[in-house]
């Protein structure tokens, strides 16, 4: 996929810097969290598949799952994933009947070169709390401090390396929007039975199922 002449990488990065200044890095959550969402995006051909699930915070029971597909208009560009993933993610979220108090997003949040990864961008677009919950590190140096492994970039703490499963690989947690880092980590740990938090695991499985279904349908049409 070629980049449209109307899309400027430099302007997109400037947009991210401007958006990062609008992020709320402290808790703006209800006193009691009742439901947590999980957001994941997958791809097949020129289509983006947005998947969102909602689980009960206490029991982690799946309450709702929605999926949406739409045409991808921007190719993969490192550090600009949000511009590619916002449309399918928002399309799925708009279908929700149960509104979560906070969304866990399979992406970076504040732990981003321009301090506004997909998790943060989505939080601003929704006006809701979000948490960046990534499986790999984009930026930052792990630094041991007070029993924690912090992600530090240019002397600024931008996230934390968290192990949710004993002996397992870590995940990289950062603020998305309207959630402090400490609270973000508490929510992620509470929602985790294994390495990946349950809302994100459900969303990933839903996106994969939809992608496989679309692949099978394309074979039939051929």
N, C-alpha and C positions, 0 to 999 in steps of 0.2 A: 504494500500500500504506500502510495506516494503522499508526501505531506502537501496539503493544500497551500497554494500561494497566499491565501488569506490568513494563514496561521503563522504567527511569528514566535519562534522559540524565545527570543529575547523578551518580547512583550509578555509572554506567558510566565517567564521567570519573574519579571517585574510585578506581575499580578500576584504571584505567590508571596512575594515580599510584602506587598501591600496588605494581602489577606492575613498574613502572619501577625500583623500588628493589631488585628481585630480579634484575635483569639483570646478567649477567657481561660486562664490557666489555673483557675481555682474552682472549687466545687459549687455547682449550681444545680444540684440534684434534689429531689424530694427527700424528706427525712427518712422515709422508708422506700427502698427500691423494691418494686413489685415484679417488674418484667425487664428482661435484657434481650436486646436484639443482636443478631449476628449478620454481617454483610460480607459477601464474597462475589467476585466477578470472574467468569470464565469466558473462553472464546472458542468459536468454531468458524473457520473461514473468515468472512467479513462481518460476522455477527458477534455482539457482546451479550453475554448471559448474566443478568443480575439476579442474585438470589439473596433473600432475606428471611431469617427465621426469628421467632420470638419464643423465649422460654420463661417459665416461672422462676423467679430469682431464688426462692427457697428450695423448691423441689427439683428444679432444673427440668421439669416436664415441658415437652414441646407444646406450645399453645397455638402457633400458626406458622405457616410457611408460604412464601409467595415467590414467584419467579417471573422474569420478563426478559424478552430479547429485543434488541434493536440494532440497527446498522452501526458499525464502528466507522467513524469518520476521521479519526486521528490514528496514525501508526504508533507503535510502541516507541516512546522516547524516554530514556532514563531521566528521572526526576520530574517528569511531567505526566505520570501515570493517571493523576486525578482527572485531567481533561479528557482522557479516554474512558475512564470508568464511571464518572459521575452519571452520564445518561442512563446506562442500563441499571445502575444501582437505584437511582431515583425512581425509575419506572417500576421497579419491584416494590420499593418502599411505599409508593403511592397506593398500592393495592391493599396494604395492611388495614385490618379492622382493629387489631389489638396494637396499641401504641406503646412501645417500650420506653422506659425511663432513660435508658442509655444504650448506645449501639457499640458493640465491639466490631472493629473493622479489620479485615485481613490486609493490612497495609501499614505504612508508616504514618505517623502523625507529626508531632513536633520534631522527631528525630529524622530530619530531612535537611538537605543542603540549603534550602530556602525557607526552612522552618514551617512548611505547610504542605505536608504530604496528603494523600487521598483521604485519610481519616480526619484530618483537620479541615480540609476543603469541604468534605461531606457534612461535617458538623456545622460549619458556617452556612452551607446551603440549606440545611434543615432547620437551623436554629435550635439544635438539640445537642445534649452531651454525647461525645464520642470518645473512643479509646483506640489508639493505634496498637494493633496486636500483630506484629510481623514475624514471619518464620526465619527471616534473614536480616542481617545488619546492612544498612545502606551507608551510614556515616556514624562517626563517633568512635572513641577509643574506650574499651572497657577498663574501668578503674575501680579497684577494691577500696571501699570506704565504709566504715562502721558496719561491717558484716554484709554489705550489699555490693553488687557489681553494677556500678553506674555507667551510663554512656555519656562521655564527655567530649565536647567539640569546642575548641577555642575557649577553654576554661569555663564553659557553660554546661550544666547538666541538662541533657536533652532527652534522656530516657533511662531505662534500667533493663539489664539482662536478667531474666527470670526463668528459673527452672521449676516447672509445675509437676514434673514427673521424676521421681528419684532415679538417677542414672540416665535420664533422657536428655535430648537436645534442648537447649534453652529457646525461649522466645523473647522478642524484643518489644518492650512495652514503652509507649510514649503517650503524652497527652494528645488528645485529639482536639477537643473543645469542651469547655465548661466542666472539666473534671481535673482535679489535682493529680499529680503523679502517684502519690501515696494511695489515694482512693482508687485510681485506675488499677493499680497492682492488686489491691484487696478484692476488687470486683473480678478481675481475671482469675485469681487464685480460687475464689469462691466458686466460680463457674467451671472449674477444670477438674475432670476426672482423670484425664491423661494429659499429654503434652498440649493439645489444642483445646481451648475452652469449648464447652458444649454448644453454645449458640453458633460459633464459627464452624464447628465440626458438622452440624446439621446443614448450615448454609453451603459448605463445601460439597457435601454429599448431594444436595439438591441441585447445585450448579452442574456437577459432574453427570448426574442422572439426565438432566435436560440436554446437556451437550451430547451424550451418547444417543439419546433419543433422536435428536436432530441429525446426527451422523447416520443412524439407521434409516431415517426417512429419506435422506439424500441418496442413499444406495438404492432404495426402492424406486425412487423417481428416475434414477439413471436406467 
